[in-house]
């Protein structure tokens, strides 16, 4: 029997999902659904937008208004939806390749506009759906089908990229730290401006196997041991933080006006006709 959350937030007839066994994307999708439910949002006023890739399958499973769009263009479609109806809660689910490679230009402009969209990047460090090619977040030296001798590119830090581009809320969560992820997503949705969360997933099928990371349990245990909450990190001596990756709310700026608010003011000055 499906859980109450699944019955309430998912298109049950589309389940079970087609993600590989052990993939972290199902956990992150559940975290998004739980956050929406916890906030008591009207499902008819929630829009889930996705592009192309493993992560983007989520839009087909979630029982809200959904758009499964083209590769790299999820934030462009999401921007159009938000401008057409600013009262909607628009959540963009995208992947590391979809968002920071072909969609990288849309990402930086959504950030600088500070449009009220929550973008959650399911980062599995690889192009999983199309065969395991390395992505902009594959760590330096790690392998993919297009980097059999090791990736010589240096990977993006997605929250830092977003903050530098103008995002007014950034954060990071993992598939392992599910309860913390739910709360972080809630806060990102409530923030009035562009929010970006990097959701660190696990891909045992391509990334894990190519790089000898073990199975999904091994990869989730690695997250447990190597990610640390930013608030806890503040209290630790430098040697305890060495090599750790921060999760939680990483930046917030309440001083910038939101994009659709400014747009509505222009419409009012023009006589109120959109």
C-alpha positions as CSV (number, residue, x, y, z in Angstrom):
1,X,0.0,0.0,0.0
2,X,1.3,3.5,-0.9
3,X,1.9,5.9,2.0
4,X,-0.4,8.8,2.7
5,X,2.2,11.2,1.4
6,X,2.5,9.2,-1.9
7,X,-1.2,9.1,-2.3
8,X,-1.5,12.8,-1.7
9,X,1.5,14.1,-3.7
10,X,2.3,11.5,-6.4
11,X,0.6,10.2,-9.6
12,X,0.3,6.7,-8.2
13,X,-0.6,5.2,-11.6
14,X,2.9,6.3,-12.8
15,X,4.7,4.4,-10.1
16,X,7.0,2.6,-9.5
17,X,9.5,5.0,-10.9
18,X,12.1,4.0,-13.5
19,X,15.2,5.3,-11.6
20,X,17.9,2.7,-11.1
21,X,17.9,0.7,-7.8
22,X,19.8,2.7,-5.2
23,X,19.5,6.1,-7.0
24,X,19.1,9.0,-4.6
25,X,16.7,10.9,-6.8
26,X,13.6,9.2,-5.3
27,X,14.6,10.3,-1.8
28,X,15.1,13.9,-3.0
29,X,11.8,13.9,-4.8
30,X,10.1,12.7,-1.7
31,X,11.8,15.5,0.3
32,X,10.4,18.1,-2.1
33,X,6.9,16.6,-1.8
34,X,7.1,16.5,2.0
35,X,8.2,20.1,2.1
36,X,5.3,21.2,-0.1
37,X,2.9,19.2,2.1
38,X,4.4,20.6,5.3
39,X,3.9,24.1,4.1
40,X,0.2,23.4,3.4
41,X,0.5,24.8,-0.2
42,X,-2.5,24.5,-2.4
43,X,-1.6,21.8,-5.0
44,X,-3.5,23.6,-7.7
45,X,-1.1,26.6,-7.2
46,X,2.1,24.6,-7.3
47,X,4.0,24.1,-10.6
48,X,6.8,21.7,-10.9
49,X,9.1,22.3,-13.9
50,X,11.8,20.0,-15.1
51,X,14.1,19.7,-18.1
52,X,15.7,16.6,-19.5
53,X,17.8,14.0,-17.5
54,X,17.4,11.5,-14.7
55,X,16.2,14.3,-12.3
56,X,13.7,15.6,-14.7
57,X,11.6,12.4,-14.5
58,X,10.3,13.7,-11.2
59,X,7.8,16.1,-12.9
60,X,6.0,13.1,-14.3
61,X,5.5,11.5,-11.0
62,X,4.5,14.5,-8.9
63,X,0.8,15.3,-8.7
64,X,0.9,19.0,-9.3
65,X,0.8,21.2,-12.4
66,X,3.9,20.0,-14.2
67,X,6.0,20.9,-17.2
68,X,8.6,18.4,-18.5
69,X,10.4,20.7,-20.9
70,X,13.5,20.6,-23.1
71,X,17.1,20.0,-22.2
72,X,18.6,22.9,-20.2
73,X,15.5,25.1,-20.6
74,X,13.7,24.3,-17.4
75,X,14.4,27.7,-15.8
76,X,13.4,29.5,-19.0
77,X,10.0,27.8,-18.9
78,X,9.7,28.4,-15.1
79,X,10.4,32.1,-15.6
80,X,7.6,32.3,-18.2
81,X,5.2,30.5,-15.8
82,X,6.1,32.8,-12.9
83,X,5.8,36.0,-15.0
84,X,2.4,34.8,-16.4
85,X,1.0,34.2,-12.8
86,X,3.2,35.4,-10.0
87,X,0.8,33.9,-7.4
88,X,1.9,30.4,-8.3
89,X,4.6,28.6,-6.4
90,X,7.1,27.5,-9.0
91,X,9.6,24.8,-8.3
92,X,12.2,23.8,-10.8
93,X,13.7,20.3,-10.5
94,X,16.8,20.0,-12.6
95,X,20.1,18.0,-12.8
96,X,23.7,18.9,-12.7
97,X,24.1,18.6,-16.4
98,X,20.7,20.0,-17.3
99,X,21.3,23.1,-15.1
100,X,25.0,23.9,-15.2
101,X,26.0,22.7,-18.7
102,X,23.4,23.3,-21.5
103,X,21.3,25.3,-19.0
104,X,24.0,27.2,-17.4
105,X,23.2,30.5,-19.1
106,X,19.5,30.3,-18.0
107,X,20.7,29.5,-14.5
108,X,22.9,32.6,-14.1
109,X,20.2,34.9,-15.5
110,X,17.5,33.5,-13.3
111,X,19.8,34.1,-10.4
112,X,20.6,37.7,-11.3
113,X,17.0,38.6,-11.9
114,X,16.1,37.3,-8.4
115,X,12.8,35.9,-9.7
116,X,10.8,34.0,-7.1
117,X,11.5,30.4,-8.2
118,X,12.9,27.6,-6.1
119,X,15.4,25.6,-8.2
120,X,16.5,22.2,-6.7
121,X,19.5,20.7,-8.6
122,X,19.6,16.9,-8.2
123,X,23.3,16.5,-8.5
124,X,24.5,12.9,-9.1
125,X,27.9,14.1,-10.5
126,X,27.3,12.5,-13.9
127,X,25.0,12.3,-17.0
128,X,23.2,9.2,-15.8
129,X,20.3,9.0,-18.3
130,X,22.4,9.1,-21.4
131,X,25.3,6.8,-20.5
132,X,27.5,8.1,-17.8
133,X,29.3,11.0,-19.5
134,X,31.1,13.4,-17.1
135,X,29.3,16.5,-16.2
136,X,30.2,20.0,-14.9
137,X,30.1,18.6,-11.3
138,X,32.1,15.4,-11.9
139,X,35.0,15.8,-9.5
140,X,38.4,16.5,-10.9
141,X,40.2,13.2,-11.6
142,X,37.0,11.1,-11.5
143,X,35.9,8.9,-14.4
144,X,33.0,8.8,-16.8
145,X,32.4,7.2,-20.2
146,X,33.7,10.3,-21.9
147,X,36.6,10.6,-19.4
148,X,37.9,7.0,-19.1
149,X,41.3,8.2,-17.9
150,X,39.9,10.8,-15.5
151,X,38.2,14.1,-15.8
152,X,40.7,17.0,-16.2
153,X,38.0,19.7,-15.8
154,X,37.5,21.3,-12.4
155,X,33.9,21.0,-11.1
156,X,31.5,23.7,-10.2
157,X,30.4,24.5,-6.7
158,X,26.8,25.0,-7.6
159,X,25.6,27.1,-4.6
160,X,28.7,29.4,-4.9
161,X,28.0,29.8,-8.7
162,X,24.4,30.7,-7.9
163,X,25.3,33.2,-5.1
164,X,27.9,34.9,-7.3
165,X,25.3,35.2,-10.1
166,X,22.8,36.9,-7.7
167,X,20.7,34.2,-6.1
168,X,19.4,35.5,-2.8
169,X,19.1,32.1,-1.1
170,X,21.4,29.1,-1.6
171,X,21.8,25.9,0.2
172,X,23.0,22.3,-0.1
173,X,21.4,19.0,1.2
174,X,22.1,15.3,0.6
175,X,20.0,12.2,0.0
176,X,21.3,10.9,3.3
177,X,20.3,13.9,5.5
178,X,16.7,13.7,4.5
179,X,15.0,15.5,7.5
180,X,17.5,18.4,7.1
181,X,16.8,18.5,3.4
182,X,13.0,18.8,3.9
183,X,13.4,21.8,6.2
184,X,15.9,23.4,3.9
185,X,13.5,23.1,0.9
186,X,10.7,24.5,3.0
187,X,12.8,27.6,3.8
188,X,13.8,28.0,0.2
189,X,10.2,27.9,-1.0
190,X,9.2,30.5,1.6
191,X,12.0,32.8,0.6
192,X,10.8,35.6,-1.7
193,X,13.4,35.6,-4.4
194,X,15.5,33.2,-6.4
195,X,16.4,30.1,-4.3
196,X,18.8,27.4,-5.3
197,X,19.4,24.2,-3.4
198,X,22.0,21.6,-4.5
199,X,20.6,18.2,-3.6
200,X,23.5,15.8,-3.6
201,X,22.3,12.5,-4.9
202,X,23.9,9.1,-5.4
203,X,24.3,7.3,-8.7
204,X,25.7,3.8,-8.0
205,X,25.0,2.6,-11.6
206,X,27.3,5.0,-13.5
207,X,29.2,7.3,-11.2
208,X,29.6,4.8,-8.4
209,X,30.6,1.9,-10.6
210,X,32.9,3.9,-12.8
211,X,34.7,5.3,-9.8
212,X,34.6,2.2,-7.5
213,X,32.5,4.0,-4.9
214,X,30.6,0.8,-3.9
215,X,26.8,0.3,-3.8
216,X,24.2,2.8,-2.8
217,X,24.7,2.1,0.9
218,X,28.4,2.8,0.7
219,X,27.7,6.0,-1.2
220,X,25.1,7.2,1.4
221,X,27.4,6.3,4.2
222,X,30.1,8.4,2.5
223,X,27.6,11.3,2.6
224,X,27.0,10.7,6.3
225,X,30.7,10.9,7.0
226,X,31.8,13.7,4.8
227,X,29.0,16.3,4.9
228,X,28.5,18.6,7.9
229,X,25.9,21.2,8.7
230,X,27.1,24.7,8.3
231,X,25.9,25.7,11.8
232,X,27.7,22.7,13.4
233,X,30.9,23.6,11.4
234,X,31.0,27.0,13.0
235,X,31.7,25.5,16.3
236,X,34.4,23.1,15.2
237,X,38.2,23.6,15.1
238,X,39.7,23.8,11.6
239,X,41.2,20.3,11.8
240,X,37.7,18.8,12.4
241,X,36.3,20.6,9.3
242,X,39.2,19.7,6.9
243,X,37.8,17.9,3.8
244,X,34.2,18.2,4.9
245,X,31.5,19.6,2.6
246,X,28.9,22.0,4.1
247,X,25.2,21.4,4.0
248,X,22.3,23.6,5.1
249,X,21.5,27.3,4.3
250,X,24.7,28.7,2.8
251,X,23.6,32.3,1.9
252,X,20.6,34.5,2.2
253,X,20.0,38.1,1.1
254,X,16.7,39.8,1.8
255,X,17.7,43.2,0.5
256,X,17.1,42.7,-3.3
257,X,13.6,43.3,-4.7
258,X,12.0,40.3,-6.4
259,X,11.7,40.3,-10.2
260,X,7.9,39.9,-10.7
261,X,7.2,42.5,-8.0
262,X,9.2,45.0,-10.1
263,X,7.5,43.8,-13.3
264,X,4.1,44.4,-11.8
265,X,5.0,48.0,-10.8
266,X,5.9,48.6,-14.5
267,X,2.6,47.3,-15.6
268,X,0.8,49.6,-13.1
269,X,2.7,52.5,-14.4
270,X,1.6,51.6,-17.9
271,X,-2.1,51.6,-17.0
272,X,-2.5,48.1,-15.6
273,X,-2.8,46.2,-18.8
274,X,-0.5,43.2,-19.0
